[in-house]
Structures are given as C-alpha cells and as structure tokens.
Amino acid sequence: MKKRVLSALLSTVMVMGLLAGCGSSAADAPAADTSAKAETTEAASDDGAVVAAGAEGSVFNIYCWNEEFKSRLTDHYPGYEEVDGTTGKIGDVTVKWNITPSKDNAYQNNLDEHLLTQADAAADDKIDLFLIEADYALKYVDTEFTMSLADLGITDDQLVNQYQYTKDVVTDSNGNLKGASWQGCPGVLIYRRDIAKEVFGTDDPAEIQKKVADWDTYKATAQELKDAGYYMTSSVNDTYRTYSNNVTSKWVVDGKINIDDNIMKWVEDSKTMYDAGQIANTTELWSDDWSKGFFQDAKVFCYFGPAWFIDFSMAADTEGSVANAGGWAATEGPQGFFWGGTWICGATGTDNPSLVKDIMLKLTTDETIMTDIVKADNDFVNNKPAMEAMAADANYKSAVLGGQNPLPMFCTGAESVDLSNQGAYDQGCNESFQNAMKNYFDGNATLDESLEIFYSSVEEKYPELSH
C-alpha cells in the first residue's frame, strides 16, 4: 500500500509539472542537495573531460530494472571493477546496484519511494543515477527529480551525433534535456527464411519487403501463409507498436482519454486476421505460448522488433531455436516504428555529479566505446558516425539473421522516428488497451464492452482522467 501511495504522489508531481509549463517546480519534488556541489569545483579540460577539484560522494547508487546497463558499464566503462553481483568500484568510489524487475510496476514503485525521500537521505544512500524507458519517460523527465544535462555540464555540441528522437524522449516541457541513451531502437519485421523460401520461393529481404510493404499487402500475404499452414505472427500484440508508433494524436487530450484512429485500425485488422486463422493466439508478449514461435517446430512466420529483440529475446543461445540456427532475416515491414530503449538520468540531489556526467558522456557519445558496444553486444548504438560505419562494414554480420547486416535499415529507421505524439500516459494506456482488447479478440466481450473495460482501467490508474 505504501508504494502505491508514493507512486500516486509521484504521478501527482508529474501532472503538476505538466500543468505548470513555465519551469515552476512541483511542490513535492525534492530540492537539489547542493552541499556536495558546494564542496566540489569542476573545470573542463581541453577534451571536455571533467576534472574534479574537490571531494564528491564515496558511494554511487544506480537504480535499474535488469542487468543490461550493468553489463554495459562493467564491460565498456574505463576503470570499472566488478566486486560482486551488486557492487563495483570506479576509482575510490563504491558503485551500488539496486536492481528491481519491472514486472507489476515494481521498479517504478521502488524508484518513486526513494526519489521522494532523496532530499532527506544520507549521502551514501542518495540515488545518483537511474534508468528510465520511453513509455514512462515523461513521468520523471517533466519533474524536478531529474537533472538537466546542461546543469551537469554537458553541451549540445557533445550530443550532436545522437539520433534526434532519443533526445526528444527525454526533453521536458520547457525544452530541457534530462537524460541520454547509448542505444537506438528502430524496429524491423523479422521473418523465417525457410518459410519464406517454401511459400514465396525466396528469402531475399528486398523481395519479402514487397510482400509486406503496406498493411493491405501484409494481410494478403498472411492469407497466403495461412493457406500454406503457417501463421503470420504469434500474437495479435506483435504488430501493436507498429500501429501505436504511427498515431496522429496523443492518448490524452485536455484531460480526456483519446483513442487514435490508427489504434482502432489495429483492433480492426487484428480481429479480422485472428478470426481468419492468420494469427496464432491472443497471448501477451513474453508469454510461453508467444515464445513458442521462436523454435523450429513452430509455424510462425514473423515477429516485429529492434536490434535488442533480435539478439537477446529470440532464444539465440537455445538449441532448437530458429535464431540458434541463423534462420531469421529482416526487412523494413509495413511501417517504421521503434520499441524500447534505456535512458540514463542524473538524480537531483546526487553527490556525484562529475561521475554521472562522465558515465553519460563515455557511454552515449564516445564513438570508440560505442563501436565496441556494437561489436561486442550487437546493440544499435546512439551514434550516427559509429552506426554508419558499421552499416557499411562488409565484415559485420548478424549470426541470428543468417549473415545479414541489418544496420542500414536500422540507420534509416532511426532517422524517421516521430515522437510528436508521445505523452506522459503512454505506458498505462497501451497496457490497458491491449489487455482490454483481448476480451474482444477472444469473443468474450463486444467491442463496446471491451472499450469500457479499457476506460475503467485507465481511470483507475489515473483518476485525473475521464472519457
């Protein structure tokens, strides 16, 4: 109960920040702890590196939801030493990892609780750096809980090679940049080579793109696959982000819940295809039934996802999977989209601002480090020169994609992402909508009844909204 109350308080702070609009801080936001800054003087060297002239905190607390960022810091940040699973060292500073899984909103609840007590926390307990995702970024970005990069001493010139959309995600309503990401997450359609050869006579990405070039063509191709004994996708939810990333309005307009026409097009298309037997099921992403399509004995033709999905989510290390045999390929698909991404934020009140700055700069702007991340982790990084060079590198090949280099299409996709209709309520609305529509797809409720389930769910999450 305590965590729910604290999360509600943070949501209130978020809404107040959105309404204020002119830079006035929300009443409940923690004030910056200036004591450490008062004791620390920083100067910039010729290469822009921070030189600390005074003492900062001896403990550096990082809050995140899984091991991904930890591995990036451990493997790529110069001088990082791993002590154990939850502790590291950077010079004389002890790094403490607070990792709470995202399921059931546990990560945000834990983060909210500690942000709300940040101003009164002991120096060694203060959050220094925390991570956020795009779907709920504005919840934190549009409050005083996050430091602007300008206040950390990071300039626009240092970020010039980052993809613009990755900056848009973490820009507050006053135009302040509040975070940085080492990765970009444009998405593609990922299809099985063997099924493509059997049904269409080719697995060439350019030829398969002609079969999925727009949604009408995609649906016609789905019928071809169904006639041959295959499903287009594992779940109705596989295409959701492709539709939701191409909306023309926000989920909330003037305090009212708004369902964009393209979201309703997803409902119409998905219902038609599911009833026609062209989609395997209506299960949630990451469920066991949904994941069965990753394996060679399955009948699923394609999934939708970005680089991290290809290499980390398709069971590439599991014998018997399509990925393990290098049996997938990628093409652009019906519409461009992006999925996910992780942003690094400096917590207001940190007593380690110099280290926060240095981590951000090295992991999100250093071209050499970012190229190493691509080579070691197959991540699509947030650095245009690094990605353009790797896209043109004939030696770079994806084992999962049978030797294909998908980076050229990722580079194109990253430039085309449009976040003009991103909003603070996206995560909650998207989750509630998909959950509610399952009733309709399964035939357990009418469309109108399912829409009412959706409205009720959102209004329970966000009491300030109505429909």
N, C-alpha and C positions, 0 to 999 in steps of 0.2 A: 504494500500500500504506500509506504514511504516513497519508493522510487517512482510510483505513478504520480504522486503529488508533485514531486520535484520535476518530473518530465513535463507535467502540465504547467508548472511555473516557468520553465524554460520556453515552452511554446508561447506563453503569455508575453515573455520578454521579446520573442521573435516578432509577434504581431505588433507590439508597441513600437518596435524598431521600424517595421514596415510602414506604420501609420505616421510616425514622426517625420520621416522623409528628409529632414534638413540637418541631420547629424546630431540631434539631441540624443543622448544616451538613455537607454531604458532604465527605469528606477531600480530594478532588481539586478542589473548587470554588475558584476564585480568590478571594482575600481582597480586600475593597474597598480601593482606593487612597485613603487619607484625606489624603494630603499636600495635594492641591488644595483639599479641603474645609477643611482647617485654615487655609489662607490666604484663604478666602472666607467672608464673613459675609453672610447674606441677611436682609432684612427684608421684611415684606409691606406693601404699600401698601393704601389703603382699598378698592381694587377687586380685591385679591387678587393683583396682579401682583408678580412677584419683582423686587426691586431688589438688584443685586449690589453689595456694598461692597468687594469685593476682586477680584483677577485670577483668571480661570479660563483654561482652555486656549485656545491660539490656533488649533488645528485641531480641527474637529468631524467625526468619521468616522462615516458612515452605511453600514450593510450591508443590502442588499436584493436581490431577485431579478429585478426588472424596472423599468420607468420610471414605473409608476403613482404610487408615493408621491413620486417626484421631481417629477412634474408637479403634484401637489397642493401641495408645498412651494413650487415655483417660481411657481405661479400664484396661490396664496392666502395664503402666509405673509407678513405685512407686513415689508418691508425686505429680502426675499431678492433677491439679484442673481446672475444666471447669468453665469459666466465662460466656461465651455465645457461640453462634454458630461459631464465627470466632476468639475467644480469649480464652486463657488459662493461667495458671500460673504454673511454676516449681520453687519453692522457691521464690526468689525475681525477677525472670526473667519472663517477659511477653511473652507468645507464641502467635504469629500472624499466622493465617492460610490464605494462598492465594490459593483458590481452583477454578480452571478453567477447565471446562469439556473438554474432549479430542476431541469432535466432530469437524470436519473440521480443525484439527490440532491446535485448539485454545490454548490448554495447552502448546504445544511446542512453539508456537509463543510468548505467554506471557513470558514463561521462557527464551527464547532466548533474548528477548528485555531487560530483567532485568539482565541477565548474562553479556551481552555486556556493560552494564553501571555499573557493580559491582565495578570496581576499583574506580570510582568516586562517588559512592553512600555514603550518610551519614551513620554513624554506625548503626543507628536504622532501616535503610532501606535495609541493605545488606542481601542477601539471605544467610541463614545459612545451611539449609538442603533442598534438593529437591529429588523428586522421579522420577524414570525412569522405562520403560518397556523393555523387552528383544528385541522387534522388532526394537527399535531405540537406544539401549543402547550405541553402539559404537559411535554414533553421539556425545555423551557427554563424554564417557569414554576415547576416544582417543584424548582428548584435555586437555588443562590446566584449564578448567572450573571446573574440579573435583579434589578433594584432594585424594591422595593415603591414604589407611588405615594405612600404615606404618608411614606416616607423622602425622597422628592423634594419633600415639602411640599404634595402635592395632597390635598384633603379630600373626604370623601364628599359634602358639600354641593355641591361643584363638579361632581360627576358625576351629580347627581340626575336629569338629563334624558336620560341614556343608557339604551338598552334593556338590561334586566337580563341577557339571555343573553350580550350582548357583554362583560359584566363576569364572568359565570360562566366563560367560556372561559379567562380569564387570572387566575383565582383559585387560589392554591396550596392544598395540603392543610392548611395552617394558617390559611386564611382571608385571606391577604394578597393584595391586588390588585397584579398585576405588569405591567400594560400597559393600553393604551387604544386604541380604534379609532375612526376617523372615519366608518366605514360599517357598515351593517347589510345582511345578505344573505338575507332571506327569499325563498323561491322560489315560482314560479308555473308553470302549464302555458302554453306559448306555441304558438299554433296558426295555421295559414294561413287567412286569411279566404276566399280564393277556393275552396279545397277544401271548407270548411265550408258555403259557400253552395251549391255543387254537390251535395254529398252530403246535407246536413241542411236545406237551404233557408233557412238563416240563419247570420250570423256574429256574432250578438249574444252577448257574453260570458256573460250570465245563462242563455241558452238552451244554449250549449255546455257550461256547467258541469253542466247536467242530464245531459249525455251522458258525463261523466267524473267523476261525483260520488263514486264509490267504485270499488274495483278490479274488482268483478264487472260493473258498468255500463261501466267503461272497456274491459274485454275484449270485451264485446258490441259496443261501438262500433267496436272495432278490426276486428271481422269485417265490419261494415257498410262500413268504409273499404276493406278488402281486396276485398270483392265489387265495389266501385266502381273498383278498380285502384290503390288507394293503400296505403301503409304507415302504421301508427300512429306509429312512431318510426324513426329512422335506425339505431340500435343497441340491443341489449339493455341496454347500460350507461346509456342515457338515464334510466331510471327508478331506477337503483340507489340514489342518495342519498335518494330519497323513501322507500324501504323502510328504508335503514340509519339514517335520522334518526328512525325510529319504532320502535326496538327497545325491549325491556323488560329487557335485561341488557347487560353490558359484554363486550367481546371477550376479556378476560382476567379470570378469577375464581380467586383463590387460586393464581396461577401456572399455571393450566390454560387452554388456548385454548378459548373458548366460542363456538359459533355460535348466535346467537339465532334463534328461530323465524321472525321476520319476514325475516331474511336468507335463510332456506331458502324462504320463501314467494316471495321474488324469484326464486330459482332455478326453482321450480316454475312460476310464472306466465310467466317469460321463456322457458323451454324450450317450454311449450305454445304460446305465441304465435309464437315463431320457427319451430317446426315447422309451424305452420298458415299460414306465409307472411305474417304480420301485421307483422313487423319486418324491416327491410331487410337488416341484417347483424349480425355479432358483433364488429365492429372496435372499437378503443379510441376514447374521446373524443379529439377533436382530430386524428384521422387524416384523410387526404384523402377516403377513402370516406365517413366520417361527416359531413364538412363539405359534401359534395355536396348534402345536403338543404337547405342554406341558399339554393339557387338555384331560379329559377322553373321550370326544366325538370325538376326532381326530383319525386318522388311521395311525399314525407314530409310527414305532417300536422302533427306537433308535436315540440317539444323541451321540456325542463324546465330552468328557470334563474332566477337573481335579476336584479336591475337591471343589474349589470355585464355579465352574459351578453348581455342584450338589446342593449345599446348598443355593446359592444366585441368581441363574439365571433361575431356573425351576419352579418359581411361587409356592414355597412350602407353602407360607402363604396365598395362594388364594384358597378359597373353589371351588371345582370342578376340581382342577388340579390333575394330577396323583401323583405328589410329595406330595401334601397335604394328600393324602390317603396312602402314603407309598408304591406306586405301581411300583417303579422302582427297578432295580437291576443292578449290574455292573460286567463286565468281561473284560479281557485284550484287546480283539479285534485283528484285523489283524496285526497291527504293533504298537510298542511303540511310544509315542510322548509326547510332553509337550506343554502347552498352557499358556502363560502369566507369571505372577509373577511381583512383585514390588520390586525394589531395592532402598535402601536408600543411597544417596550420600551427602558428605560434600562439600559445595561450596567453591571454592578457594576464599579467602578474608573474610571468616566468622570471626566474632569477638567473636564467642562462640565455639571454637574447643573442649573444655572439655565436653560441653554438647552434641555436635554432637557425640563424642566418646562414651559417656555413654549411649546415646539412642541406638546407634548401638549395643553395647555390650549387653545391657539388652534385647533388643527385638530380637536379632538374635543369641545370644549364651547362654543365661541364661536358663538352662534346665527346671527349675521350672516355669518360666514365659511362656516358650514355650509350656509346657504341659498344662498350664492353657488356653492358646490360643486354643489348640486342643479341650479341653473340653467345653470351652465357645462358640467358634466360628466355630467348625468343620473344621478349616483350617488344611492343611497338612503343618507342620512347618519344617523349615530347620535345624533340629537337629536329627541326627541319633539315639542316645540313647532314646530320647523322643518318636520318632516315632516307634522304635522297641518295646518299652514297651507298647505303646498304641495298636500296631498291635497284640500283644499277650494278650491283656486285654479282657477277655471274657465279661466284662461288658460294653465295648464300642460298641455301635450300632448306625447305621445311621437310623433315622426315615424315611427319604426320600427313602432309599433303603430297606425298609421293615424289618429293624433289622439286615441287613448285616453289617459286619465290612469290609470295602474295603481297610483298611490301609495296609494289607500285600501286595496287588498288587501295591499300590502306592509306597511302600518302594522299591519293586523290580524295578518298572519303573523309579524311581528317580536315581537309580544307573546306569541305562543303557542309559540315555540321552547323546547323542553325539552332541556337538556343533562345531565340527571341520570345518563345512562349513557355520557357521554363518558369516554374513557380515554387513557392515555399511548401505547397501541399502535395507535390507530385508523388512522393513515395506512398503516402497513406491512401491517396485516391487511386493510384494504379493498382495497389494490392487489393483494395476493397472491390474495385471494379472487376478484376479477374475472378476473384472469389465468388462474387455475386453472379456473374455470368455463367459460372459452372452449372448453377441450377437450371438455367435456360438451355444450355447445350445438352445437358443430360435429360431434359424433358421433365424435370421435377417442378418447374415453375414457368409461368408465361414470361414474356419479355418485360411486360409492365411490372409484374411481381418481382422479378429479379432486379429491376431498376430501383424499386422501393427498398429492397434489401441493401442495395448499394448506398442509397441516400441515408438510410438509417445508420449504416456502419460508419460513414464519413462524419455524420453529425455527432455520433458518439465520440469519435476520435477528436473532432474539432467542434466543440459546442458553439463557437462563434459563427459557424457557417449555417446556411439554410439553402433550400432549393425551391 
